[in-house]
Amino acid sequence: MNKKILFFFLVLGVFFAGSALAQCPVCTIAVGAGVGLCRYFGIDDTISGTWIGGLLVSLILWTINWLNKKNIHFLFRKILVAIFYYAVTIIPLYAAGIMGNAGNKLFGVDKLLLGMIVGSIAFVLSVWFNNFLKRKNQGKVYFPFQKVVIPLLFLAITSLLFWLICVKY
Protein backbone atom coordinates (compact mmCIF):
# COMPACT_ATOMS: atom_id res chain seq x y z
CA MET A 1 0.00 0.00 0.00
CA ASN A 2 2.86 2.43 0.72
CA LYS A 3 4.18 1.97 -2.82
CA LYS A 4 0.74 2.79 -4.22
CA ILE A 5 0.64 6.08 -2.31
CA LEU A 6 4.14 6.99 -3.49
CA PHE A 7 3.19 6.12 -7.07
CA PHE A 8 0.06 8.29 -6.77
CA PHE A 9 2.12 11.34 -5.74
CA LEU A 10 4.62 10.74 -8.53
CA VAL A 11 1.86 10.51 -11.14
CA LEU A 12 0.15 13.56 -9.65
CA GLY A 13 3.40 15.50 -9.95
CA VAL A 14 3.85 14.51 -13.59
CA PHE A 15 0.34 15.60 -14.58
CA PHE A 16 0.46 18.93 -12.80
CA ALA A 17 4.07 19.85 -13.53
CA GLY A 18 4.52 22.87 -15.75
CA SER A 19 7.43 24.64 -17.28
CA ALA A 20 9.05 27.49 -15.44
CA LEU A 21 12.05 29.69 -15.90
CA ALA A 22 14.38 29.09 -12.99
CA GLN A 23 16.14 31.78 -11.09
CA CYS A 24 19.16 29.49 -11.13
CA PRO A 25 18.55 26.32 -13.18
CA VAL A 26 22.16 25.13 -13.04
CA CYS A 27 22.08 25.34 -9.24
CA THR A 28 18.77 23.48 -9.08
CA ILE A 29 20.11 20.69 -11.31
CA ALA A 30 23.33 20.46 -9.31
CA VAL A 31 21.45 20.18 -6.02
CA GLY A 32 19.15 17.54 -7.55
CA ALA A 33 22.17 15.58 -8.73
CA GLY A 34 23.61 15.78 -5.21
CA VAL A 35 20.43 14.23 -3.79
CA GLY A 36 20.54 11.40 -6.31
CA LEU A 37 24.20 10.67 -5.65
CA CYS A 38 23.73 10.62 -1.88
CA ARG A 39 20.90 8.09 -2.13
CA TYR A 40 22.73 5.98 -4.74
CA PHE A 41 25.88 5.65 -2.64
CA GLY A 42 24.00 5.03 0.62
CA ILE A 43 25.19 8.19 2.32
CA ASP A 44 23.64 8.99 5.70
CA ASP A 45 20.12 10.47 5.64
CA THR A 46 21.21 13.70 7.32
CA ILE A 47 23.46 14.40 4.36
CA SER A 48 20.81 13.38 1.82
CA GLY A 49 18.33 15.55 3.69
CA THR A 50 20.70 18.50 3.48
CA TRP A 51 20.62 18.35 -0.31
CA ILE A 52 16.86 17.74 -0.38
CA GLY A 53 16.38 20.84 1.81
CA GLY A 54 18.57 22.88 -0.52
CA LEU A 55 16.65 21.62 -3.53
CA LEU A 56 13.32 22.51 -1.90
CA VAL A 57 14.41 26.08 -1.16
CA SER A 58 15.72 26.38 -4.71
CA LEU A 59 12.38 25.16 -6.09
CA ILE A 60 10.46 27.52 -3.80
CA LEU A 61 12.51 30.51 -4.98
CA TRP A 62 12.15 29.30 -8.56
CA THR A 63 8.37 29.10 -8.27
CA ILE A 64 7.99 32.46 -6.53
CA ASN A 65 10.14 34.05 -9.24
CA TRP A 66 7.95 32.44 -11.92
CA LEU A 67 4.77 33.68 -10.19
CA ASN A 68 6.26 37.19 -10.07
CA LYS A 69 7.09 37.11 -13.79
CA LYS A 70 3.56 35.97 -14.60
CA ASN A 71 2.17 38.66 -12.27
CA ILE A 72 0.32 36.04 -10.22
CA HIS A 73 -0.35 37.29 -6.71
CA PHE A 74 -2.49 35.81 -3.95
CA LEU A 75 -2.68 35.99 -0.16
CA PHE A 76 0.19 34.19 1.65
CA ARG A 77 1.70 33.23 -1.72
CA LYS A 78 5.24 32.62 -0.48
CA ILE A 79 4.18 30.66 2.59
CA LEU A 80 1.73 28.52 0.59
CA VAL A 81 4.34 27.73 -2.05
CA ALA A 82 6.78 26.68 0.68
CA ILE A 83 4.18 24.53 2.47
CA PHE A 84 3.23 22.91 -0.83
CA TYR A 85 6.79 21.87 -1.72
CA TYR A 86 7.61 20.59 1.75
CA ALA A 87 4.30 18.68 1.91
CA VAL A 88 4.70 16.99 -1.48
CA THR A 89 8.18 15.92 -0.40
CA ILE A 90 7.68 14.88 3.22
CA ILE A 91 4.26 13.17 2.99
CA PRO A 92 5.33 10.61 0.35
CA LEU A 93 8.59 9.95 2.24
CA TYR A 94 6.58 9.14 5.38
CA ALA A 95 4.04 7.12 3.40
CA ALA A 96 6.82 5.07 1.78
CA GLY A 97 8.46 4.41 5.16
CA ILE A 98 11.64 6.29 4.25
CA MET A 99 11.01 8.81 7.05
CA GLY A 100 9.69 8.14 10.52
CA ASN A 101 11.78 5.13 11.51
CA ALA A 102 12.45 5.13 15.25
CA GLY A 103 16.03 3.93 14.77
CA ASN A 104 16.91 6.61 12.23
CA LYS A 105 17.23 9.64 14.49
CA LEU A 106 19.89 12.13 15.42
CA PHE A 107 19.36 14.36 18.44
CA GLY A 108 15.83 12.90 18.70
CA VAL A 109 14.82 14.08 15.20
CA ASP A 110 14.42 11.96 12.08
CA LYS A 111 17.75 12.19 10.23
CA LEU A 112 16.21 12.99 6.87
CA LEU A 113 13.96 15.69 8.35
CA LEU A 114 16.85 17.18 10.34
CA GLY A 115 18.97 17.29 7.19
CA MET A 116 16.14 18.94 5.27
CA ILE A 117 15.74 21.65 7.90
CA VAL A 118 19.47 22.37 8.17
CA GLY A 119 19.94 22.17 4.39
CA SER A 120 17.08 24.62 3.85
CA ILE A 121 18.63 27.05 6.31
CA ALA A 122 22.06 26.65 4.70
CA PHE A 123 20.63 27.35 1.25
CA VAL A 124 18.76 30.45 2.45
CA LEU A 125 21.97 31.70 4.10
CA SER A 126 23.90 31.07 0.88
CA VAL A 127 21.40 33.13 -1.13
CA TRP A 128 21.68 35.93 1.43
CA PHE A 129 25.50 35.71 1.36
CA ASN A 130 25.58 35.81 -2.45
CA ASN A 131 23.32 38.88 -2.46
CA PHE A 132 25.51 40.49 0.21
CA LEU A 133 28.64 39.94 -1.90
CA LYS A 134 26.96 41.38 -4.98
CA ARG A 135 25.80 44.49 -3.08
CA LYS A 136 29.33 44.95 -1.76
CA ASN A 137 30.68 44.77 -5.34
CA GLN A 138 28.23 47.27 -6.93
CA GLY A 139 25.85 44.53 -8.14
CA LYS A 140 28.54 42.45 -9.84
CA VAL A 141 29.74 38.96 -8.96
CA TYR A 142 33.30 38.40 -7.80
CA PHE A 143 33.82 35.31 -9.95
CA PRO A 144 31.99 33.42 -12.71
CA PHE A 145 29.13 31.17 -11.54
CA GLN A 146 29.25 32.71 -8.06
CA LYS A 147 25.47 32.24 -7.79
CA VAL A 148 25.97 28.49 -8.29
CA VAL A 149 29.22 27.98 -6.38
CA ILE A 150 28.16 29.65 -3.12
CA PRO A 151 25.02 27.54 -2.49
CA LEU A 152 26.89 24.37 -3.44
CA LEU A 153 29.73 25.34 -1.11
CA PHE A 154 27.32 26.01 1.79
CA LEU A 155 25.58 22.65 1.23
CA ALA A 156 28.90 20.82 0.91
CA ILE A 157 30.19 22.34 4.16
CA THR A 158 26.92 21.43 5.90
CA SER A 159 27.21 17.88 4.54
CA LEU A 160 30.79 17.65 5.82
CA LEU A 161 29.69 18.80 9.27
CA PHE A 162 26.92 16.19 9.33
CA TRP A 163 29.39 13.53 8.21
CA LEU A 164 31.73 14.45 11.07
CA ILE A 165 28.82 14.35 13.56
CA CYS A 166 27.55 11.01 12.24
CA VAL A 167 31.00 9.44 12.58
CA LYS A 168 30.79 10.14 16.32
CA TYR A 169 27.23 8.84 16.67
Residue pairs with C-beta under 8 A, 6 or more apart in sequence:
2 95
2 96
2 97
3 96
5 92
5 95
5 96
6 92
6 95
6 96
9 88
9 91
9 92
9 95
10 92
13 88
20 62
20 63
20 66
21 65
21 66
21 69
22 28
22 58
22 62
22 65
23 61
23 62
23 65
24 58
24 61
24 62
24 147
24 148
24 151
26 145
26 148
27 58
27 147
27 148
27 151
27 152
28 55
28 58
28 59
28 62
30 148
30 152
31 51
31 54
31 55
31 58
31 123
31 151
31 152
31 155
32 55
34 51
34 54
34 55
34 152
34 155
35 48
35 51
35 52
35 55
37 43
38 47
38 48
38 51
39 48
44 111
44 162
44 163
44 166
45 104
45 110
45 111
45 112
45 115
46 106
46 111
46 112
46 114
46 115
46 118
46 162
46 165
46 166
47 115
47 159
47 162
47 163
47 166
48 112
48 115
49 111
49 112
49 113
49 114
49 115
49 116
49 117
49 118
49 119
50 115
50 116
50 118
50 119
50 122
50 155
50 158
50 159
50 162
51 115
51 119
51 155
51 159
52 89
52 112
52 115
52 116
52 119
53 115
53 116
53 117
53 118
53 119
53 120
53 121
53 122
53 123
54 119
54 120
54 122
54 123
54 151
54 155
56 85
56 86
56 89
56 116
56 120
57 119
57 120
57 123
57 124
57 127
58 123
58 151
59 85
60 78
60 81
60 82
60 85
61 127
63 81
63 85
64 77
64 78
64 81
67 73
67 77
67 81
74 80
86 116
89 116
90 99
90 113
90 116
93 99
93 112
94 100
98 112
99 110
99 112
99 113
100 110
101 110
104 110
104 111
104 112
105 111
106 114
106 165
106 166
106 169
107 114
109 117
115 162
118 158
118 162
119 155
119 158
122 154
122 155
122 157
122 158
123 151
123 154
123 155
125 154
126 150
126 151
126 153
126 154
126 155
127 151
129 150
129 154
130 146
130 147
130 150
130 151
133 141
133 142
133 146
133 150
134 140
134 141
134 146
141 147
143 149
